[in-house]
């Protein structure tokens, strides 16, 4: 990671100043790609606090099993009751 940041600093002085100011970010990889996608969809255009609250309700709704086969069996109304819009339900 450090080598990549050094390359960015060298090639983009503006970005380099930001890197120096902010520092190295901690990145992590989520193995459950569907879970990451659902969390991103739920969080779009919401405050962090609202997104977290809805996502926690979604986890409870799915009984902690966020897999496509389980989610597809849930009704639109079940999604709506926990605060997910119809448009986001289509994407999920």
N, C-alpha and C positions, 0 to 999 in steps of 0.2 A: 504494500500500500504506500509506503513511504516513497518508493521509487516513482510510482505513478504521480504522486503529489509533486515531486521534484520536476517531473516532465511538464506538468501543468503550469507550475510556477515559471519555468523557463520560457514556455511558449506563449503564455498569456499573463502579462504583468498585472492586469487588473484582477484577474482571478487569483494570481499569486498573492496579492495583498489581502484578498479575502481569506485565502487559505491560512495565511499568517495570523490574521485576526481571529478566525474561528477555531483553527487547529484541526487536527485529524478527527474525523467522525468515525464512530463505531458502527460498522455495518454487520448485519447478520442475515443469514439465509433461512427462509422459512421452507421447510420440506413439504408442507401441505400447500400446494399451489392454489387449490380451490379455496381453502380457508383464507389465504391472502387476498384472493380476488374478491371474495364475499365481503371481507372486512373493508377493502378499498371502496367497493360499491356502496356499502352502507354509509361510509364516512364522507362520501362526496357531498360537497356544499352544505356541510353541517359543522357546527362547532365541535371541538374535540370532546367536550363533555357530553353533548347530545349523542354523538356517534358512539362513544363508549357505552352509554346507557342503553342504546338500542342494540348494540352488539352483544352486551351481556344478556339482554332479554332474548336475543336470537340464539345464543348458546343454550340458554335454559329451554327454549322452544324445541331445539333439536336434541335435547338431552345429551349435550356435549358431543354429539356425533355429526359434525358438519361435513357431510359427504353428499355428492349430488343425488345419490339414490334415496337418501332420507329427505333432503330438502324438497325434491320434486313431489313428494307425497304430501307435503304441507299445503293447506289451502291458502288462497290469496287472503282470505279474511284473517287467518291466523297470523300471517305476516303483517297485515294492516293493524291488527290489534297491538302489535309491539312497536309500531311506528314506522314501518317500511312502506314507502310509496309504491303505488302500482307500477310506475315506470321501473323502479329498482327491482321489484319482484320479477319483472320480465327478464332483467339482466341476470339476476341470481339464478 
